[in-house]
Amino acid sequence: MAKVGIVIVNYNGAAYQNACIDSIYKMNNTDFEIIVVDSGSKDNSIELLEKEFPNVHVLKQNENVGVAKGNNIGIDFSLGLQTEYTLLMNNDVEVDEMLLDNLLSVAEDDAVVVPKIYYYEPNDLLWFAGGDFIFNKGLTIHYGKKELDKGQYDNLKIIKYAPTCCMLIKNSIFSKVGKMDEKYFMYYDDTDFCLRLMENDIKIIYQPKAIMWHKVSSSTGGEDSPLSVYYNTRNRFYFVNKHSKMMPISVKIYSMISNIVQYIIYPIRCKNDKYIRPAIIDYYKGNMGRKDL
């Protein structure tokens, strides 16, 4: 069997990661090493983890390094263990016992593999069943999002986009496309990585037999939290500009207009509209990476 390094970034002390790791250890395939990159957590989550799972490799960072850099630290450690594959995984997920076997069953040298992903609650509601780029808007979409699973996405297929909350990557691929762009800190780093896979003729295989459940955006406070609003706004501009050769000028115009619309709507929805303006200003000033909100 192929040896796999499973990389989990512990974002600022998420204690629920133990449920994630417990589900990993219940998998049928046991030829893996778990690597937890602790991103400056302030609680006792790492102490709890080390007590319950002493065989986990814990890489403690003195500060919050973010998801992109955290993944890179974990990837480097996985490579150092001479693994054949690295499986990037969020800490707010739980996996099916056949997840790794099913991912590996369709793995190829020129492809990464991703699973079908449900919301944690309700656990039969789809969050991701494949994905794609909308190039004229600089956005991505999830197939099946918020649909009840009735088998409509049960076919193995090649897709263009997938989040890195669970992505099996042959380690030789990193030498072709590079690792995560740390300027994003969090959000859009996976979008950027998928586009670079596409540019290097690396496929993304959606394997519906591999399944997991995602406590969506738990570690950042929800999909409309200050962190989500700020980083999604800023990083979308950075992503569009970085890959502008692949996108029409209309994408930049759309990005600006959509953020203005958000600025109007957000006070009604979640009162976090105040994070849109500084996100745009920081992008134009070149202030990327971590932002203390």
C-alpha positions in Angstrom: 0.0 0.0 0.0 1.1 3.6 -0.6 2.2 5.5 2.4 0.2 8.8 3.0 1.0 11.8 5.1 -2.3 13.3 6.3 -1.8 17.1 7.0 -4.2 18.9 9.3 -3.8 22.6 10.2 -5.1 23.3 13.7 -6.4 26.8 13.1 -6.1 28.8 16.4 -7.0 26.0 18.7 -10.0 24.1 17.4 -10.6 21.4 20.0 -13.0 19.4 17.8 -10.0 18.2 15.8 -9.9 15.2 18.1 -13.1 14.0 16.6 -11.5 14.3 13.1 -8.4 12.4 14.1 -10.5 9.7 15.9 -12.4 9.1 12.6 -9.1 8.9 10.7 -7.8 6.2 13.0 -11.0 4.2 12.3 -10.3 4.1 8.6 -9.7 0.7 7.1 -6.4 1.7 5.6 -3.8 2.4 8.3 -0.7 3.1 6.2 -0.6 6.8 7.0 1.1 9.3 9.3 -1.0 12.2 10.8 0.7 15.5 10.8 -1.0 18.4 12.8 0.4 21.9 12.2 -0.7 23.9 15.3 -1.1 27.5 14.2 -0.4 29.3 17.4 -3.5 27.9 19.3 -4.2 29.6 22.6 -6.3 26.9 24.2 -5.4 23.4 25.4 -6.4 21.6 22.2 -2.9 20.4 21.5 -2.4 19.1 25.0 -5.7 17.2 24.6 -4.6 15.9 21.3 -1.1 14.7 22.4 -2.7 13.0 25.4 -5.3 11.1 23.3 -3.2 10.5 20.2 0.5 10.3 21.1 1.5 9.0 17.7 0.5 12.1 15.9 3.2 14.4 14.6 2.5 17.8 16.1 4.4 20.8 14.6 3.9 23.7 16.9 4.1 27.2 15.5 4.6 30.3 17.7 1.9 32.3 15.9 -1.1 31.9 13.6 0.6 31.1 10.3 -2.7 30.6 8.4 -4.0 27.8 6.3 -1.8 28.2 3.2 1.5 28.3 5.1 0.3 25.7 7.6 -0.4 23.3 4.7 3.1 24.0 3.3 4.7 23.2 6.6 2.8 20.0 6.8 3.6 19.1 3.2 7.3 19.6 3.8 7.1 17.3 6.8 5.2 14.7 4.8 7.9 14.8 2.1 10.5 14.4 4.8 8.8 11.2 5.9 9.2 9.9 2.3 5.5 9.4 1.9 4.1 8.8 -1.6 1.0 10.9 -1.2 0.0 13.9 1.0 -3.7 14.2 2.0 -4.6 17.7 2.9 -7.5 17.8 5.3 -9.4 20.4 7.4 -9.6 19.9 11.2 -13.4 20.3 11.2 -14.3 17.2 9.3 -15.0 13.5 10.0 -14.4 10.8 7.5 -15.9 7.5 6.4 -13.8 4.4 7.2 -13.2 3.7 3.5 -12.2 7.2 2.6 -8.5 6.6 2.0 -8.9 3.3 0.3 -11.5 4.8 -2.1 -9.3 7.8 -2.9 -6.2 5.7 -3.5 -8.2 3.3 -5.7 -8.4 5.9 -8.5 -5.2 7.8 -7.8 -2.9 8.6 -10.8 0.5 10.2 -11.2 -1.0 13.1 -13.1 -4.1 13.6 -10.9 -5.3 14.6 -7.5 -8.4 12.9 -6.0 -11.2 14.4 -3.9 -14.3 12.9 -2.2 -18.0 13.6 -2.0 -18.5 15.9 1.0 -21.6 16.3 3.1 -22.6 19.0 5.7 -22.0 17.6 9.1 -25.6 18.5 10.0 -27.8 17.4 8.3 -25.5 14.6 7.3 -27.3 13.7 4.1 -27.1 17.2 2.7 -24.4 17.7 0.1 -21.7 20.4 0.4 -19.5 19.3 -2.5 -20.0 16.8 -5.3 -17.5 18.2 -7.8 -16.8 21.8 -8.8 -15.9 24.2 -11.6 -14.5 27.6 -12.3 -16.7 30.5 -13.5 -14.0 32.3 -15.4 -16.1 35.3 -16.4 -16.7 36.1 -12.7 -13.5 34.9 -11.1 -15.5 32.5 -8.9 -15.9 28.8 -8.2 -19.0 26.6 -7.7 -19.8 23.4 -5.9 -22.0 20.9 -7.7 -24.8 19.7 -5.5 -24.4 22.2 -2.8 -27.3 22.1 -0.3 -29.0 19.3 -2.3 -30.2 16.1 -0.7 -28.1 13.2 -1.9 -30.3 11.0 -4.1 -27.4 9.4 -6.1 -27.4 12.2 -8.7 -23.6 12.8 -8.2 -22.5 9.2 -8.0 -20.4 9.1 -11.2 -16.6 9.3 -11.1 -15.5 12.2 -13.2 -12.9 14.8 -13.9 -13.6 18.2 -12.5 -11.8 21.6 -12.6 -12.1 22.8 -9.0 -12.1 21.3 -5.5 -11.5 22.7 -2.0 -8.4 21.4 -0.2 -10.4 20.4 2.9 -9.8 16.9 1.6 -7.4 16.4 -1.4 -5.1 13.5 -2.0 -2.0 14.6 -3.9 0.9 12.5 -5.3 4.0 14.2 -3.9 5.7 14.4 -7.3 3.0 16.9 -8.3 4.3 19.6 -5.9 7.5 19.7 -8.0 5.5 20.5 -11.0 3.0 23.1 -9.7 4.5 24.3 -6.4 2.8 24.3 -3.0 0.3 26.8 -1.6 0.6 30.5 -2.2 1.1 31.9 1.3 0.0 35.4 0.4 -3.6 34.3 0.6 -3.2 33.2 4.3 -6.6 31.6 4.0 -9.4 31.4 1.4 -8.7 31.2 -2.3 -5.4 29.4 -1.7 -7.1 26.2 -2.8 -8.7 28.0 -5.9 -5.2 29.2 -6.9 -3.8 25.7 -6.4 -6.5 24.1 -8.6 -5.9 26.6 -11.4 -2.2 25.8 -11.3 -3.1 22.1 -11.5 -5.1 22.9 -14.7 -2.2 25.0 -16.2 0.1 22.0 -15.7 -2.3 19.4 -17.1 -2.9 17.8 -13.7 -6.4 16.4 -13.4 -8.8 16.6 -10.4 -10.7 13.3 -10.0 -14.0 13.4 -8.1 -14.4 10.0 -6.4 -18.0 9.7 -5.1 -17.3 6.5 -3.2 -15.0 8.4 -0.9 -17.1 10.4 1.6 -16.7 12.8 4.5 -18.7 15.3 6.6 -17.7 18.9 7.0 -18.5 21.3 9.8 -18.4 24.1 7.3 -16.3 27.1 8.3 -16.3 26.1 12.0 -12.8 27.2 12.5 -13.4 30.8 11.2 -16.8 31.5 12.8 -19.1 30.7 9.8 -19.5 31.6 6.2 -20.4 35.3 7.0 -17.9 35.8 9.8 -15.4 38.8 9.8 -12.6 36.5 8.7 -14.6 35.0 5.9 -15.8 38.4 4.6 -12.3 40.0 4.8 -10.2 37.3 3.3 -12.7 36.3 0.6 -12.9 39.9 -0.5 -9.2 40.7 -0.5 -8.0 37.4 -1.9 -10.5 37.3 -4.7 -8.9 40.5 -6.1 -5.5 39.0 -5.7 -6.5 35.8 -7.4 -8.1 37.5 -10.4 -5.0 39.8 -10.9 -2.5 37.0 -10.5 -4.3 34.9 -13.1 -5.5 37.8 -15.3 -4.0 36.3 -18.5 -6.6 33.5 -18.2 -9.5 35.8 -17.5 -11.2 38.7 -19.4 -11.2 42.3 -18.1 -14.8 41.9 -17.3 -13.8 39.7 -14.3 -12.1 42.6 -12.6 -15.2 44.8 -13.2 -17.5 42.1 -11.9 -15.4 41.6 -8.8 -15.6 45.3 -7.9 -19.3 45.5 -8.6 -20.1 42.4 -6.6 -18.2 43.7 -3.6 -20.1 47.0 -3.8 -23.4 45.0 -3.8 -22.1 43.0 -0.8 -21.3 46.3 1.0 -25.0 47.2 0.7 -26.4 43.8 1.5 -24.2 42.7 4.4 -25.6 45.1 7.0 -28.9 43.4 6.6 -27.4 39.9 6.7 -24.7 39.9 9.3 -23.4 43.4 10.2 -19.9 42.6 8.9 -19.9 44.9 5.9 -17.2 47.0 7.6 -14.6 44.4 6.7 -15.1 44.8 2.9 -13.6 48.3 2.5 -10.3 47.5 4.5 -10.0 44.3 2.5 -10.1 46.2 -0.8 -7.7 48.8 0.5 -5.2 46.2 1.7 -5.3 44.5 -1.6 -4.4 47.7 -3.5 -1.7 48.5 -1.0 -0.2 45.0 -1.4 -0.9 44.1 2.3 -1.3 40.4 1.9 -0.9 37.5 4.3 -2.2 37.7 7.9 -4.5 40.5 9.0 -5.5 40.9 12.7 -9.2 41.8 12.7 
